[in-house]
Structures are given as structure tokens and as C-alpha cells.
Amino acid sequence: MTAATFHLGMLSPIEVADYRELLDCGSLRPDLPRGMGATPVNLLCRELLARGQRLTLFTLDPEVHDEVVLEGNNLRICIGPYGGPTGRRPARDFFAAERRYLLHAIARERPDVLHAQWTYLYALAAQASGRPHVITAHDAPLRVLPYDFTPYRIAHTLMAFRVLSRARHVVSVSPHVATHLRRWMLYRGAGEVIPNGMAERIFSRTTSRPGRDGAVTYATSLNAWSGLKNGKAALRAFGEVRRRRPADRLLMIGHAHGPGGPAETWARIHGLDTGVRFAGYLPYEETLTLLAEQVDVLVHPSREESFGMTLLEASAMAIPVIAGKRSGAVPWTLDGGRSGILVDVTSARALAEAMLELGGSEPLRVEWGARARENALRRFHVRTVADAYLETYQRLLGATA
């Protein structure tokens, strides 16, 4: 059985827009559900489809009340409801209704092998299906829990324990995650590390740095306003940068970082909003365009990352990166500090010093940007990632046969 002939079922959140031009109805359906992100999964799926792989995506969406099925060449997307009626809290019963839908859709579509993303809801469905499957672990649950000690996160952590205590084959996106699963999460099965990947079109993207006017634009791209993502440290650091380089700018991208959101409100209260643009959540392609056209330096203050997709996106476009030297997988992703400046991100002063160092020297920014791109191209191209997963799928199919 060759890689082009088996039927793969991918269980994951997705961004539906990333598949629009591949769908038979894509250009005719402005009302398609938006989806729930998962950029690295979308990039992997696009690469597998480009290779002629037959793929069915099983996903969930809060905008969907009755199943939506979309089709394209070698592609089916089965979208079920997420959350249900207003007021229902699906985490309280560990997403029982969502798992029932996924199992029903899997039984109907009958893929040869399943690939579940994250060690939570989708992994539970893959295990219950009885079909050969691999699970990708994208985070270290007990490292995240102290920063988000909510019923929702507690339910997810309990699901991860259940999944990992029974799992036979889990792929981790970094050695940091693999170590965490074995040390703390009861995982004893076969394991390997396959990182997230970046598409060729992003490496090939034309960038134009705006630093010619003497002003430098720094950016953060964070998916939450929380102690874990540590956006306050970036704002405090930029306040120090502005005192010494008053023309410099900070761009904040991501959920809760938009106009009137928690990040802007906090910055205004503390007098740290001058020179800051709060862009908020943007679709993936818009985020990439903004990075390519307006950003000189990416500042990533997160205290914990299982991989650091934002670091990879910036690196692929030769944008120099400042990130945490003790932030989970960040040092591994940045090749031990050879392709990005590693600092103590709990210290606004340390962040500011690194920002001023890069902000004051265009040759230094070019040098660090080139190092970042070379590291990303060598280690994290989506072609390499897809090759590794195809070998994994074939091993699963061979073991089943």
C-alpha cells in the first residue's frame, strides 16, 4: 500500500478558509464556518493533499448546529456542532456530545488510519473508534494548568491523563513535550518527535522592512492575555524602549489584543499605550502579510511554549526573534539561541535591552534574521514533517495488517 492510496482521517480543529479554493463549493459559499485555528495542522493537510493523499477532516465548530459536509478533490470535511445549545458547558461532561458526533462520522467515512491532534477531545474519539491511530501532543498540560486554573482547563487536563495512560503511539512536537508526557502524564507507549512545519510559500514570501525611516517596529503575536503569555512584560519593556527611541512602535496581534480589549485597557491604565497598535485577532494570511510588511523584530514574551509556531512564522520570513531562555521548547526551536536571542522574559528590563540592541542596528537585525530563516528552513519545512508522518501512518497500517 503506497502513501497515495490509503484513506487518512484527520481529527482536529481547522481553519476552513485554508481549504476554500480546494472545495467544490468554496467560491460559492460565503457562509462557510470560520473554524477554530490549528495553523500547523492546516499546513500539514495542505501538503498531504498536494501529494495526492486522500483525506477526510473531522472537526467541530461553534457556528454549526447540524453537520456540514464539504467536498473537494481527494478531500472531505465533516464539521459537527461544538458547544450545543446556549448555556451548555461541554467540558462538564468531557465533550460527550461532540465525541458521539465524531465517532458517528468516523464510522460512516471509514478511514484506514486516524491522526488525532492534541491529547484531548479528538484523541478520545480516535481511541474509542477502534481504528489504527496516532496522536500528536501539542502541549505540556501540567505546565499550562497553573496559569489557567479554570474548570475548562482542569477538564482538559483530566482528558489528557485518560488519553495518555492508554495511548500506544503519541508524537510530540518537541523534546520538551515528549519529556513532560513521560515524566508527568503517565505515558508509556512508543514516542517520537515530529515538529510543526512551515510551507514553502511562506519561506518564499517577499518581505520589506520599514526601518529605513529610523523607526523600528516590534511585534508580539499572542493568542491570549494571560500570565502564561506574559504580554504585560512586553508592554513594560516597550515603555523603556520608547523612552530611549521615541519613534519606535509596537504592534500587538492576537486574541484579546485588539482595540478596547484587555491588553489595550491594561496598557492605557498604566500609561504604556503610546506608540502601540492593538491589531487583535487577524486571519492567518493577514497576520503573515502584516509581519512581512511592517515588522522588524518579533518579541515573544511567553513563559511556556510546547513548540512556538509564531517563532517559526517570523523565522521563515527572516524576522529576528527575541524569546524566553526558559520558556519550554523555545530554546530548542531557536537552536539553543543560535537563531534567536534568548532572554529572561520575566524581566521587562532584559526584554528591553534585547529590543534596544536589535532596534539600534539594522546589520544586526539582518544577521539574526538570516540565522532564523536558515534554522527554520533546515529543520522545520513542512515537506520534512509530512515525510515523517507518512512513514508513521505506513507503520500503523503495516502493524494492523
N, C-alpha and C positions, 0 to 999 in steps of 0.2 A: 504493500500500500504506500503510495508516494504522498508527499506533503500536499499535492494539489488535488487529491481525490477524497480525503476524509472530510467529514462534516464537523466543524468546530462550533460549540456553543459557548459564547462569552457572557458571563453574568456580571453586570457592573452598572453603576451609574454611567451615563454618557452625556455628551453634548450633541443633541440631534442635528444642530446646524452643521456640524463637522461632516455629516453624511449627505447633506441636502442634494448636492449635484450627482450623487450616486443613486438616488432614489427615483423610481419611475414617476412619482408624483411630486418630486421635490420642488420643481419650479412652479407647480400649480397649487401648492398648499401653503399659503402664508400663515395658516393657523397651526402649524406643526408644534408639538410641545417643545419647550426650550431644553429640557433635560437638566441634569444635576452635575455637570462638570466632568471630572475624571480625564483631564488632558492626556496623561501618559497612556491611558487605555485607548483613547481615540486614535492617537498616533500609531500605536501598535496595530489596531484593527485596520487602519488605512493601509499600512504596509502589507499586512496579510492579504487584504483584498487586491492590492496591486500585483501580488504574486499569483493571483488566480485562486486563492483559497476560498472555499465555501464557508460562509459564516452566518450564524444566527445570533443576534444580540438579544439577551433577555434583560430588561431594565424596568425601572419604576419611575413614576413622575407624579408630583402632586397636582398637576393640571389635568390629569387623566382620571375619568370616573368609570369608563368602560374601556376594555382593552382596545388599543390601537395597534394595527399591524401594518408596517411599511415594507415595501419590497424594492429591490434593485437587482442588478446582475450579480449573482452569487451571494446576495445579501438579503436577509430578513431581519427586521427589528420588531420585536414583540414588547410593547410597552403596557405595563399594568398600573393600577392605581397605587399611590403611595400616601398613606395617611387616612384615607377614607373620609367619613363624614366630619363636619366641623366639630371640634371638641374632642375627637378621638385622639388618644395619645398612644401611638403604635408601639413605642418602646416598652410600655407597661406589660404587654403580653408578648414581648420579644418579636414583634412584627409577624404575628401568626397569620393574619390575612394576606400579607404580602408574600410570605413563604408559600402559602397554599396556591396563590396565583402562579408563582414561579415554577412550582412542581407540576401544576397542570400544563403550563406552556411547554416545559421540557418534555413531558410525556407525549405531548402532541407532536412536537417537532422532531424528536428522536435524534439528537446529535450523537456522533460517535464518541466524542470526548468533550468534557466541560472544562472551562477555565473560569474560576471564580475570583473576583478582585476584592481585596480586603478580607479580614478574618471574622466577618460579622454576618449580616443577613444573607448575603449572596452565597457565602461559604456554607452556611447551614443548609440552604436549599440544595447546593451541589452534593453535599454529603447525604442528604435524605433521598436524593434521586436514585442512588444505587449505580450510577454510571461512572466510568473512569473519569477522574478529575484531578486537576492541580489547583492549588490555592496560592495566590500571591498576597503576601503580607506587606502592606504599605506603611505600617506604623508600629510603634512600640507602645502597646496600650497602657501599661503601668507608668510609663514616662509622661504620658499625656494627662492621665487621670487627675493628678494633684492640681493641675492648672484649670481643670474643667470638671469640678466635682459636683456634677448635676445628675439627676435621675437618668437622663438620656445617656450620658457618658458612662454611668455605672452599668446600665443595661448592656451597652456595647461591650464593656469590659467582661461582663459575665458571659456574653455570647462568645467572645474570643477565647475564654477559658474552655468553654464547651467544644468549640471547633478544634482548637489546637490539641486538646487532650485526646482527641480521636483521629486527628489528621495523619495521613501517611506520607503525603508529599506536599510540602509547602516551599514555595520560592520566596525569598526575601529580597527586597530592593536594595539592601546594603548589608554589609557585615554587622553594622550596629543593630539592625533589626534582627538578624539571624541570632546573634548572641543573646539578645533580650528574650526571644522566644524560648530558647533552650534554658536560660537561667531562671526565668521568672514565670513562664506561661505554660509549663507542663508539656511542651512539645518534644517528642522523642522520635519522630519519623525522619524520613530522608529529607535532606535540605540542600539547597544550593542558592547562590546569589546571582540574580539577573537584574541589573539596574533598569531604571526607566530610560527610555531612548528619545532622541530628538530627530526630527525629519530633515532630510536633505534640503528641502526648500527653505528651512529656517537658517541653516548654515549658509545658504546662498543668498540670503536676504541682503539687499543693499542698505547700508546704514550711513547716516550723515550726522556727525557730532556737532552740536551747536556752540561749542566752546570758543568759537573764533572771536566773539564779542567780549571775551574776558570773563564772562559769567559761566558758571558750571551748573548743570542740573543733575542733582542726585535724585534717586527714586527708591521707594520701597514698594514691594508687591506682597501684601499680606492678606490672608483670607479671613482674618478676624481681628477684633480689637480686644486683646486679652493679655494677661501676664505671660502666657506662653509665647505669643508673637512679639510682645515687647515693643510695640510701636512708640510708647512713651519715651524710651531711651533714644530712639531715632529723632524724635522731635526735640528733646533736650540737647542732643548733640548738634542738630542743625541750628538751634538757637545760638550755640557757641560759634559755629561756623559763620553765621550771619554777622556776628559782632566783628569778625576779622575780615570777612569777604561779603560785604553788604549787598552785592549784586547777585550772589548765588541763589539758587532756587531748589526747592524740594517738591517732588511730585509723589503723592501717596495714592496707590492703586489697590483696589480690593474691597471686599465686603466690609462695611462699617467705616470706610474711609472716604465716603462721598460727602457732598455738600450737606451741612446740617447734621451729619452723623456723629457718632460717639467720638471719633478721632478729632474732628474739627471742633466740636464742643469743648473737649478737654484742652486742646491747644489754645483756643480763644481764652478760656478761663485763666490759663497760666501764661498768657502773653507770648505764646510760641507759634502763632499762626501767620506771622509776617513772612512773606516770600514762599508760602506753602500753597500748592494747589491740591485740593482734595478731589481727586478724579473718581474715586469709588470703584464699584464693580464695572468691568467692561468685558464684552465678549472677547474670546481668545485672540482672534485676529486683530482686533482693535488694540488690545494690550501690546501685542508684538509690534504693531505699527508705532505706537507711542514710544515704546522702548527704543526702537530703531531710529526714530526721527528726533527725539527730544532729550534723550538721557545720555549723560556722560559716565555716571558711576551708579551701580546698584548697591544699595546699603541694605543688608538683610540682618535685622537685629534679633531674629527668633532665637529663643533659648533651646529649642529642641526641634530637630528635623530628622525624619527617617531617611530622607534622601535629599530633597531640596530642588524641586522642579524649577522654581524661579531662578535658582543659581544656574541651572543648565540652559534655560532660555536666554539669559543675559550672556552667558559664556559663548553660546553658539553664534551670537552676533558681535562678539569681541568687545563686549562691555565689561570693564573691570569690576570686580566684586569685592565688597567688604562684608565679612560674616563672622560667626562665632567660633572661637577655637575650642570650645567645649560644648557645642550645640549638636549633640548626637552624631549623625552621619556627615555633617557639614565638612569637617576636615578631610574625610575620605573622598567626598565628592570633589573637593577642591585640591585633590592630590597632595594632601599634607601641607597645604599652604604654598605649594609651588605654582598654583594657578589662581590664587585669590589671597587677599590679605586677611589673616585671621587675627581677631582681637577678642578681648573680654567684652561681650555685648551687654553685660550687666552694668558696665561703666560707660556713662554718656561721654565722659572725658576721653576714654580710649577710642570710642567711635569717632568723636570729633577730630582727634589727632590724625586718624587714618583718612578721614574725609578731607581734611586740610592738606595732607600730604599729596593725595591724588589731585585734589582741586587746584593745587598750585603748580602742577607740572603736566602739560599736555604730553610730552615724550614719555613720562612715567605711565600715564593712562594708556597710551598706545602699547607700551611694553606689556603691561598687565593684561590688557585686552587680548593681545596676541597669545599670551600664555593660556588664558582662559579658553580661547577658541581651540587651540591645539589639543588641550586636555579633553574638551568635550568631543571633538571630532575623533580622537583616538579611542576613547573609552565608552562613549555613550551614543553613538549613531544608532538610529532605530533599525538599520539593517542588521547590525550585530545582535541586537536584542531579539529581533524576530527569528534569526537563525537559531539562537539558544532555545527559544520557546518551541519552535518546530521540532527540535530534537527531543525536547521534553514530551510533547504530545505523542511523537512516534514511539517513545519508550513506553508510555502508558498504554497505547494501543497494542504494542507488541506483548506487554505483560498480560493484557486482557485476553489476547488471542491464545 
